[in-house]
């Protein structure tokens, strides 16, 4: 019995030590409140939103090749230099899952309009489905990505 307690205690301590390394360089995502629409990442601000594509005006949907539907969600991400308030080029990748862990494919496209640069993608969504967006952003000239996490619930009825 004493040997079992010792093994369990040592196992627990090993796990605790392994998980609490102060030198760890893990880049955990910044989790945003439900109503957040932007986050500071050093010298840049990331703006993000997600909405149903049926809320787009028809001419906007045609311009950006979106299907207007109450069953499709659209993600928009932009990165702005904090000092100049100008859009910047960035590498933006997105991993999206629902609350049951089902992966939702979102392919991001870069859009440039005059001075604005933003990144858009879309994915199917069901009524009352909550999506968790994990966005990795690497602004031009920055070597390490920043991660942002936010969630949105969609109502299609």
MODA-V422092 format. One record per pair of residues at least 24 apart in sequence whose C-alpha atoms are under 8 Angstrom apart, sorted by the first residue. I is the first residue (numbers start at 1). GAP is how many residues later the second one is. Records with the same first field share a line. If there is no record, write none. Layout:
BEGIN
I = GAP ; GAP
END
This chain:
BEGIN
27 = 119 ; 120
28 = 119
29 = 105 ; 117 ; 118 ; 119 ; 120
30 = 117 ; 118 ; 119
31 = 117 ; 118 ; 119
32 = 116 ; 117 ; 118
33 = 117
34 = 116 ; 117 ; 118
36 = 114
39 = 109
41 = 105
43 = 38 ; 39 ; 40
44 = 35 ; 36 ; 37 ; 38 ; 95
45 = 34 ; 35 ; 36 ; 37
46 = 31 ; 32 ; 33 ; 34
47 = 30 ; 31 ; 32 ; 33
48 = 27 ; 28 ; 29 ; 30
49 = 26 ; 27 ; 28
50 = 24 ; 25 ; 26 ; 102
51 = 24 ; 103
52 = 102
66 = 56
70 = 86 ; 87
71 = 53 ; 54 ; 55 ; 56 ; 85
72 = 50 ; 51 ; 52 ; 53
73 = 49 ; 50 ; 51 ; 52 ; 81
74 = 46 ; 47 ; 48 ; 49
75 = 44 ; 45 ; 46 ; 47
76 = 42 ; 43 ; 44 ; 45
77 = 41 ; 42 ; 43
78 = 39 ; 40 ; 41
79 = 38 ; 39 ; 60
86 = 29 ; 30
87 = 28 ; 29 ; 30 ; 31
88 = 29 ; 51 ; 52
89 = 28 ; 50 ; 51
90 = 47 ; 48 ; 49 ; 50
91 = 45 ; 46 ; 47 ; 48 ; 49
92 = 27 ; 43 ; 44 ; 45 ; 46
93 = 42 ; 43 ; 44
94 = 39 ; 40 ; 41 ; 42
95 = 38 ; 39 ; 40
96 = 35 ; 36 ; 37 ; 38
97 = 34 ; 35 ; 36
98 = 31 ; 32 ; 33 ; 34
99 = 30 ; 31 ; 32 ; 33
125 = 29
126 = 28 ; 29 ; 30
127 = 27 ; 28 ; 29 ; 30
128 = 25 ; 26 ; 27 ; 28
129 = 24 ; 25 ; 26
130 = 24
END
